Amino acid sequence: MKPHPPRLYLSSPHMGGREQDFVKEAFDTNWVAPLGPNVDGFERDLQEYTGSAHAAALSSGTAAIHLSLILLGVKPGDHVICQSLTFSASANPIAYQGAIPVFIDSEPDTWNMCPDALKQALKELTAKGKKPKAIIPVHLYGMPARMEEIMQLAGQYEVPIVEDAAEALGSEIKGRRCGSFGKLGVLSFNGNKIITTSGGGALLSADEALIQKARFLATQARDPAPHYQHSQIGYNYRMSNVLAGIGRGQMLVLQDRLAQRRSNFEFYHDLIGGIAGVEFLMEPEGFFSNRWLTTLLVDPQKTGGITPETIRLAFEKENIESRPLWKPMHLQPVFENHPYFGGRVAETLFKKGLCLPSGSNMTEQERERIRLVLKNLFGLK
Ligand SMILES: *Cc1c(COP(=O)(O)O)cnc(C)c1O
Protein backbone atom coordinates (compact mmCIF):
# COMPACT_ATOMS: atom_id res chain seq x y z
CA MET A 1 0.00 0.00 0.00
CA LYS A 2 1.38 3.40 -0.89
CA PRO A 3 1.89 5.74 2.07
CA HIS A 4 -0.83 8.34 2.44
CA PRO A 5 0.43 11.86 1.69
CA PRO A 6 -0.32 14.49 4.35
CA ARG A 7 -3.57 16.44 4.06
CA LEU A 8 -3.31 19.45 1.74
CA TYR A 9 -5.78 22.04 3.02
CA LEU A 10 -7.76 24.65 1.12
CA SER A 11 -6.23 27.47 3.16
CA SER A 12 -4.27 27.01 6.37
CA PRO A 13 -2.58 29.45 8.78
CA HIS A 14 0.81 30.73 7.63
CA MET A 15 2.95 32.42 10.26
CA GLY A 16 5.64 34.89 9.25
CA GLY A 17 8.04 34.49 12.18
CA ARG A 18 7.64 37.73 14.12
CA GLU A 19 4.24 36.86 15.66
CA GLN A 20 5.76 35.22 18.75
CA ASP A 21 7.86 38.32 19.51
CA PHE A 22 4.68 40.39 19.88
CA VAL A 23 2.98 37.60 21.84
CA LYS A 24 6.01 37.28 24.13
CA GLU A 25 5.91 41.02 24.75
CA ALA A 26 2.28 40.67 25.84
CA PHE A 27 3.31 37.97 28.34
CA ASP A 28 6.43 39.83 29.53
CA THR A 29 4.41 42.97 30.27
CA ASN A 30 1.40 40.99 31.56
CA TRP A 31 -0.94 42.56 29.00
CA VAL A 32 -2.89 39.28 28.81
CA ALA A 33 -6.25 40.99 28.46
CA PRO A 34 -8.73 42.22 25.85
CA LEU A 35 -6.83 45.52 25.65
CA GLY A 36 -3.21 46.63 25.55
CA PRO A 37 -0.41 47.84 23.28
CA ASN A 38 -0.81 45.06 20.70
CA VAL A 39 -4.51 45.87 20.26
CA ASP A 40 -3.66 49.56 19.78
CA GLY A 41 -0.75 48.72 17.46
CA PHE A 42 -2.79 46.28 15.38
CA GLU A 43 -5.57 48.85 14.98
CA ARG A 44 -3.03 51.44 13.79
CA ASP A 45 -1.61 48.91 11.30
CA LEU A 46 -5.08 48.19 9.93
CA GLN A 47 -5.96 51.88 9.61
CA GLU A 48 -2.75 52.61 7.78
CA TYR A 49 -3.04 49.61 5.47
CA THR A 50 -6.71 49.91 4.50
CA GLY A 51 -6.83 53.70 4.41
CA SER A 52 -9.75 53.68 6.87
CA ALA A 53 -9.31 56.44 9.42
CA HIS A 54 -10.51 54.30 12.35
CA ALA A 55 -10.42 50.63 13.30
CA ALA A 56 -11.56 48.51 16.26
CA ALA A 57 -10.02 45.05 16.72
CA LEU A 58 -12.72 42.57 17.70
CA SER A 59 -13.18 38.91 18.60
CA SER A 60 -14.41 37.93 15.12
CA GLY A 61 -15.65 39.17 11.77
CA THR A 62 -19.12 37.99 12.77
CA ALA A 63 -18.96 40.22 15.87
CA ALA A 64 -17.96 43.13 13.61
CA ILE A 65 -21.02 42.60 11.40
CA HIS A 66 -23.26 42.25 14.45
CA LEU A 67 -21.94 45.49 15.98
CA SER A 68 -22.37 47.25 12.62
CA LEU A 69 -26.06 46.41 12.58
CA ILE A 70 -26.47 47.53 16.20
CA LEU A 71 -24.68 50.82 15.41
CA LEU A 72 -27.03 51.37 12.47
CA GLY A 73 -30.04 50.84 14.72
CA VAL A 74 -31.28 47.57 13.18
CA LYS A 75 -34.23 46.36 15.24
CA PRO A 76 -36.65 43.40 15.18
CA GLY A 77 -38.76 43.42 12.01
CA ASP A 78 -36.40 45.73 10.09
CA HIS A 79 -35.19 44.68 6.64
CA VAL A 80 -31.49 44.31 5.84
CA ILE A 81 -30.23 43.61 2.33
CA CYS A 82 -27.52 40.97 2.02
CA GLN A 83 -25.64 39.27 -0.81
CA SER A 84 -27.00 35.73 -1.17
CA LEU A 85 -23.82 34.01 -2.38
CA THR A 86 -21.72 34.24 0.78
CA PHE A 87 -20.68 32.52 3.99
CA SER A 88 -23.53 32.36 6.53
CA ALA A 89 -21.67 34.77 8.85
CA SER A 90 -22.64 37.66 6.53
CA ALA A 91 -26.33 37.00 7.19
CA ASN A 92 -26.55 35.49 10.67
CA PRO A 93 -26.14 38.80 12.56
CA ILE A 94 -29.28 40.09 10.78
CA ALA A 95 -31.15 37.26 12.50
CA TYR A 96 -29.42 38.02 15.84
CA GLN A 97 -31.15 41.40 15.69
CA GLY A 98 -34.52 39.83 14.87
CA ALA A 99 -34.41 41.61 11.51
CA ILE A 100 -35.38 40.17 8.11
CA PRO A 101 -32.60 39.42 5.60
CA VAL A 102 -33.46 40.28 2.00
CA PHE A 103 -31.17 38.30 -0.30
CA ILE A 104 -29.72 39.59 -3.56
CA ASP A 105 -28.44 37.56 -6.51
CA SER A 106 -24.89 37.76 -7.88
CA GLU A 107 -23.72 39.22 -11.17
CA PRO A 108 -21.48 37.06 -13.37
CA ASP A 109 -18.33 39.26 -13.60
CA THR A 110 -17.46 39.44 -9.89
CA TRP A 111 -19.89 36.82 -8.47
CA ASN A 112 -20.91 39.52 -5.99
CA MET A 113 -24.06 41.57 -5.35
CA CYS A 114 -25.87 42.38 -8.60
CA PRO A 115 -26.51 46.16 -8.77
CA ASP A 116 -29.64 45.64 -10.93
CA ALA A 117 -31.22 43.24 -8.44
CA LEU A 118 -30.20 45.59 -5.61
CA LYS A 119 -31.93 48.47 -7.37
CA GLN A 120 -35.09 46.41 -7.75
CA ALA A 121 -35.04 45.48 -4.05
CA LEU A 122 -34.48 49.07 -2.91
CA LYS A 123 -37.27 50.29 -5.15
CA GLU A 124 -39.83 47.68 -4.07
CA LEU A 125 -39.03 47.74 -0.37
CA THR A 126 -39.04 51.52 -0.23
CA ALA A 127 -42.35 51.68 -2.12
CA LYS A 128 -43.88 49.34 0.50
CA GLY A 129 -42.61 51.52 3.33
CA LYS A 130 -40.03 48.92 4.30
CA LYS A 131 -36.88 50.84 3.50
CA PRO A 132 -33.93 48.61 4.48
CA LYS A 133 -31.65 49.65 7.34
CA ALA A 134 -28.43 48.45 5.72
CA ILE A 135 -26.90 46.81 2.64
CA ILE A 136 -24.27 44.08 3.08
CA PRO A 137 -22.24 43.47 -0.08
CA VAL A 138 -19.41 40.89 0.10
CA HIS A 139 -16.07 40.67 -1.75
CA LEU A 140 -16.23 36.93 -2.24
CA TYR A 141 -12.96 34.99 -2.41
CA GLY A 142 -11.19 38.37 -2.50
CA MET A 143 -12.82 39.68 -5.69
CA PRO A 144 -14.20 43.16 -5.03
CA ALA A 145 -17.93 43.73 -5.53
CA ARG A 146 -19.10 46.46 -7.93
CA MET A 147 -18.85 49.08 -5.20
CA GLU A 148 -19.19 52.09 -7.48
CA GLU A 149 -22.69 51.07 -8.62
CA ILE A 150 -23.68 49.73 -5.19
CA MET A 151 -22.58 52.94 -3.44
CA GLN A 152 -24.40 55.05 -5.98
CA LEU A 153 -27.68 53.20 -5.25
CA ALA A 154 -27.05 53.23 -1.50
CA GLY A 155 -26.53 56.99 -1.70
CA GLN A 156 -29.63 57.53 -3.80
CA TYR A 157 -31.83 55.61 -1.32
CA GLU A 158 -29.85 56.79 1.71
CA VAL A 159 -29.18 53.30 3.05
CA PRO A 160 -25.79 52.72 4.75
CA ILE A 161 -23.40 50.01 3.54
CA VAL A 162 -21.81 47.41 5.80
CA GLU A 163 -18.97 46.18 3.61
CA ASP A 164 -18.12 42.55 4.31
CA ALA A 165 -14.41 42.51 3.41
CA ALA A 166 -13.72 39.42 5.55
CA GLU A 167 -12.16 37.62 2.58
CA ALA A 168 -10.69 40.67 0.87
CA LEU A 169 -7.92 42.27 2.95
CA GLY A 170 -5.53 43.69 0.35
CA SER A 171 -8.02 43.72 -2.52
CA GLU A 172 -8.60 47.03 -4.30
CA ILE A 173 -10.77 48.92 -6.75
CA LYS A 174 -8.85 51.61 -8.62
CA GLY A 175 -6.20 51.69 -5.88
CA ARG A 176 -8.67 52.01 -3.01
CA ARG A 177 -8.52 49.14 -0.52
CA CYS A 178 -11.52 46.97 0.33
CA GLY A 179 -12.98 47.58 3.77
CA SER A 180 -12.75 51.35 3.27
CA PHE A 181 -15.79 51.77 0.99
CA GLY A 182 -18.74 51.18 3.32
CA LYS A 183 -19.98 53.38 6.15
CA LEU A 184 -18.66 50.41 8.10
CA GLY A 185 -16.15 47.82 6.86
CA VAL A 186 -15.61 44.34 8.26
CA LEU A 187 -12.44 42.23 8.31
CA SER A 188 -11.86 38.68 9.59
CA PHE A 189 -8.70 37.05 10.89
CA ASN A 190 -10.07 33.55 11.22
CA GLY A 191 -7.58 30.70 10.73
CA ASN A 192 -8.35 30.26 7.04
CA LYS A 193 -8.21 33.93 5.97
CA ILE A 194 -5.31 35.64 4.15
CA ILE A 195 -3.81 36.62 7.53
CA THR A 196 -4.97 35.24 10.85
CA THR A 197 -4.96 35.85 14.60
CA SER A 198 -6.34 32.28 15.05
CA GLY A 199 -9.71 33.97 15.47
CA GLY A 200 -10.52 37.65 15.27
CA GLY A 201 -11.98 40.49 13.29
CA ALA A 202 -12.07 44.24 12.91
CA LEU A 203 -14.51 47.02 12.24
CA LEU A 204 -13.40 49.93 10.03
CA SER A 205 -14.91 53.35 9.44
CA ALA A 206 -14.10 56.91 8.46
CA ASP A 207 -16.47 57.94 11.27
CA GLU A 208 -14.62 58.12 14.58
CA ALA A 209 -17.80 58.30 16.66
CA LEU A 210 -19.02 54.99 15.22
CA ILE A 211 -15.77 53.20 16.05
CA GLN A 212 -15.71 54.68 19.55
CA LYS A 213 -19.27 53.47 20.07
CA ALA A 214 -18.24 50.03 18.73
CA ARG A 215 -15.43 49.83 21.31
CA PHE A 216 -17.88 50.84 24.05
CA LEU A 217 -20.46 48.22 23.05
CA ALA A 218 -17.75 45.57 22.59
CA THR A 219 -16.63 46.00 26.22
CA GLN A 220 -20.01 45.50 27.92
CA ALA A 221 -21.28 49.08 27.40
CA ARG A 222 -20.05 50.37 30.73
CA ASP A 223 -21.05 53.93 31.56
CA PRO A 224 -18.42 56.27 33.03
CA ALA A 225 -18.88 55.70 36.79
CA PRO A 226 -16.73 54.17 39.56
CA HIS A 227 -19.25 51.35 39.98
CA TYR A 228 -20.49 49.19 37.10
CA GLN A 229 -23.37 51.09 35.58
CA HIS A 230 -25.09 50.23 32.31
CA SER A 231 -27.75 52.08 30.38
CA GLN A 232 -27.41 49.86 27.29
CA ILE A 233 -26.96 46.18 26.49
CA GLY A 234 -23.28 45.42 25.96
CA TYR A 235 -21.23 42.67 24.38
CA ASN A 236 -17.88 40.97 25.01
CA TYR A 237 -16.49 41.36 21.50
CA ARG A 238 -13.01 42.88 21.97
CA MET A 239 -9.85 41.23 20.64
CA SER A 240 -7.33 39.81 23.11
CA ASN A 241 -3.99 41.61 23.34
CA VAL A 242 -2.27 38.21 22.91
CA LEU A 243 -4.05 37.56 19.61
CA ALA A 244 -3.52 41.13 18.42
CA GLY A 245 0.20 40.33 18.77
CA ILE A 246 -0.23 37.57 16.19
CA GLY A 247 -2.02 40.11 14.01
CA ARG A 248 0.84 42.62 14.22
CA GLY A 249 3.28 39.93 13.15
CA GLN A 250 1.00 38.88 10.29
CA MET A 251 0.70 42.46 9.02
CA LEU A 252 4.47 42.41 8.41
CA VAL A 253 4.02 39.64 5.82
CA LEU A 254 0.65 40.58 4.33
CA GLN A 255 2.12 41.79 1.03
CA ASP A 256 4.04 38.47 0.68
CA ARG A 257 0.86 36.53 1.39
CA LEU A 258 -0.95 38.50 -1.29
CA ALA A 259 1.77 37.76 -3.85
CA GLN A 260 1.74 34.06 -2.90
CA ARG A 261 -2.06 33.79 -3.23
CA ARG A 262 -1.97 35.56 -6.57
CA SER A 263 0.76 33.23 -7.77
CA ASN A 264 -1.48 30.26 -6.89
CA PHE A 265 -4.09 31.70 -9.21
CA GLU A 266 -1.49 32.01 -12.00
CA PHE A 267 -0.41 28.42 -11.39
CA TYR A 268 -3.94 27.07 -11.90
CA HIS A 269 -4.72 29.43 -14.74
CA ASP A 270 -1.56 28.44 -16.63
CA LEU A 271 -2.25 24.75 -16.03
CA ILE A 272 -5.92 24.41 -17.00
CA GLY A 273 -7.05 27.87 -18.11
CA GLY A 274 -7.03 26.76 -21.75
CA ILE A 275 -9.32 23.76 -21.29
CA ALA A 276 -12.77 24.00 -22.86
CA GLY A 277 -15.45 24.23 -20.18
CA VAL A 278 -13.08 25.48 -17.46
CA GLU A 279 -13.46 29.11 -16.56
CA PHE A 280 -11.64 31.30 -14.03
CA LEU A 281 -12.88 34.45 -12.33
CA MET A 282 -10.96 37.29 -14.01
CA GLU A 283 -10.44 40.80 -12.64
CA PRO A 284 -12.60 43.46 -14.30
CA GLU A 285 -10.77 46.64 -15.35
CA GLY A 286 -9.50 48.51 -12.28
CA PHE A 287 -10.23 45.59 -9.92
CA PHE A 288 -7.48 43.90 -7.92
CA SER A 289 -8.21 40.65 -6.04
CA ASN A 290 -6.10 39.28 -3.19
CA ARG A 291 -7.00 35.86 -4.66
CA TRP A 292 -7.74 34.54 -1.19
CA LEU A 293 -9.09 31.39 -2.82
CA THR A 294 -8.68 30.41 -6.46
CA THR A 295 -12.04 29.27 -7.77
CA LEU A 296 -13.19 27.91 -11.09
CA LEU A 297 -16.36 27.09 -12.98
CA VAL A 298 -16.77 23.79 -14.77
CA ASP A 299 -19.26 23.15 -17.55
CA PRO A 300 -19.58 19.36 -17.91
CA GLN A 301 -21.16 19.75 -21.37
CA LYS A 302 -17.86 21.14 -22.60
CA THR A 303 -15.41 19.11 -20.47
CA GLY A 304 -16.68 15.76 -21.70
CA GLY A 305 -18.61 15.08 -18.51
CA ILE A 306 -16.09 16.24 -15.91
CA THR A 307 -18.04 18.01 -13.16
CA PRO A 308 -16.83 20.07 -10.18
CA GLU A 309 -17.63 17.02 -8.05
CA THR A 310 -15.46 14.78 -10.28
CA ILE A 311 -12.56 17.14 -9.59
CA ARG A 312 -13.29 17.32 -5.87
CA LEU A 313 -13.36 13.54 -5.55
CA ALA A 314 -10.15 13.13 -7.58
CA PHE A 315 -8.43 15.56 -5.21
CA GLU A 316 -9.93 13.85 -2.16
CA LYS A 317 -8.46 10.53 -3.27
CA GLU A 318 -5.01 12.13 -3.01
CA ASN A 319 -5.88 13.67 0.37
CA ILE A 320 -6.20 17.16 -1.14
CA GLU A 321 -9.01 19.39 0.07
CA SER A 322 -11.20 21.32 -2.38
CA ARG A 323 -14.72 22.62 -1.77
CA PRO A 324 -17.90 23.73 -3.55
CA LEU A 325 -18.60 27.47 -3.53
CA TRP A 326 -20.67 28.93 -0.70
CA LYS A 327 -24.25 27.71 -1.02
CA PRO A 328 -26.43 30.79 -1.58
CA MET A 329 -28.30 31.95 1.52
CA HIS A 330 -31.68 32.03 -0.24
CA LEU A 331 -31.30 28.27 -0.82
CA GLN A 332 -30.41 27.49 2.81
CA PRO A 333 -33.05 25.68 4.89
CA VAL A 334 -32.52 28.16 7.75
CA PHE A 335 -33.44 31.11 5.48
CA GLU A 336 -36.29 29.43 3.62
CA ASN A 337 -39.07 31.72 2.39
CA HIS A 338 -37.08 34.92 2.89
CA PRO A 339 -37.36 37.71 0.32
CA TYR A 340 -35.03 37.30 -2.66
CA PHE A 341 -34.30 39.54 -5.65
CA GLY A 342 -32.62 38.34 -8.82
CA GLY A 343 -32.43 35.31 -11.05
CA ARG A 344 -30.35 32.17 -11.04
CA VAL A 345 -26.79 33.51 -11.25
CA ALA A 346 -25.77 32.60 -7.69
CA GLU A 347 -27.51 29.24 -7.96
CA THR A 348 -25.70 28.44 -11.23
CA LEU A 349 -22.34 29.52 -9.80
CA PHE A 350 -22.95 27.19 -6.85
CA LYS A 351 -23.69 24.29 -9.21
CA LYS A 352 -20.67 24.88 -11.46
CA GLY A 353 -18.05 26.18 -9.03
CA LEU A 354 -15.18 24.77 -7.01
CA CYS A 355 -12.64 26.30 -4.59
CA LEU A 356 -9.11 24.99 -5.08
CA PRO A 357 -6.29 24.63 -2.53
CA SER A 358 -4.98 28.19 -2.21
CA GLY A 359 -2.75 28.43 0.86
CA SER A 360 0.05 31.00 0.75
CA ASN A 361 2.23 28.26 2.29
CA MET A 362 1.77 25.84 -0.63
CA THR A 363 5.09 24.20 -1.54
CA GLU A 364 6.36 23.23 -4.99
CA GLN A 365 5.91 19.56 -3.97
CA GLU A 366 2.29 20.22 -3.09
CA ARG A 367 1.74 21.97 -6.40
CA GLU A 368 3.17 18.87 -8.05
CA ARG A 369 0.55 16.71 -6.31
CA ILE A 370 -2.17 19.05 -7.59
CA ARG A 371 -0.66 19.17 -11.07
CA LEU A 372 -0.70 15.37 -11.26
CA VAL A 373 -4.39 15.11 -10.33
CA LEU A 374 -5.44 17.75 -12.86
CA LYS A 375 -3.21 16.33 -15.61
CA ASN A 376 -4.68 12.85 -15.17
CA LEU A 377 -8.21 14.16 -15.02
CA PHE A 378 -8.01 16.40 -18.08
CA GLY A 379 -5.60 14.15 -20.02
CA LEU A 380 -2.86 16.81 -20.19
CA LYS A 381 0.69 16.00 -21.29
C1 LIG B 1 -14.98 34.51 7.48
C2 LIG B 1 -16.12 35.32 7.04
C3 LIG B 1 -16.90 36.06 7.93
C4 LIG B 1 -16.85 35.90 9.41
O1 LIG B 1 -15.65 36.08 10.02
P1 LIG B 1 -15.30 35.32 11.38
O2 LIG B 1 -14.08 36.03 11.83
O3 LIG B 1 -15.07 33.88 11.04
O4 LIG B 1 -16.44 35.49 12.32
C5 LIG B 1 -17.89 36.89 7.43
N1 LIG B 1 -18.12 36.98 6.12
C6 LIG B 1 -17.41 36.28 5.23
C7 LIG B 1 -17.71 36.44 3.78
C8 LIG B 1 -16.40 35.41 5.65
O5 LIG B 1 -15.72 34.69 4.75
The ligand as a MOL file (V3000), in Angstrom:
LIG
                    3D

  0  0  0     0  0            999 V3000
M  V30 BEGIN CTAB
M  V30 COUNTS 15 15 0 0 0
M  V30 BEGIN ATOM
M  V30 1 C -14.9830 34.5140 7.4800 0
M  V30 2 C -16.1180 35.3230 7.0380 0
M  V30 3 C -16.9030 36.0560 7.9340 0
M  V30 4 C -16.8490 35.8950 9.4150 0
M  V30 5 O -15.6530 36.0820 10.0200 0
M  V30 6 P -15.3050 35.3200 11.3800 0
M  V30 7 O -14.0780 36.0290 11.8260 0
M  V30 8 O -15.0710 33.8850 11.0350 0
M  V30 9 O -16.4410 35.4950 12.3220 0
M  V30 10 C -17.8940 36.8860 7.4260 0
M  V30 11 N -18.1160 36.9820 6.1210 0
M  V30 12 C -17.4060 36.2810 5.2270 0
M  V30 13 C -17.7070 36.4440 3.7810 0
M  V30 14 C -16.3970 35.4120 5.6450 0
M  V30 15 O -15.7220 34.6940 4.7540 0
M  V30 END ATOM
M  V30 BEGIN BOND
M  V30 1 1 1 2
M  V30 2 1 2 3
M  V30 3 2 2 14
M  V30 4 1 3 4
M  V30 5 2 3 10
M  V30 6 1 4 5
M  V30 7 1 5 6
M  V30 8 2 6 7
M  V30 9 1 6 8
M  V30 10 1 6 9
M  V30 11 1 10 11
M  V30 12 2 11 12
M  V30 13 1 12 13
M  V30 14 1 12 14
M  V30 15 1 14 15
M  V30 END BOND
M  V30 END CTAB
M  END
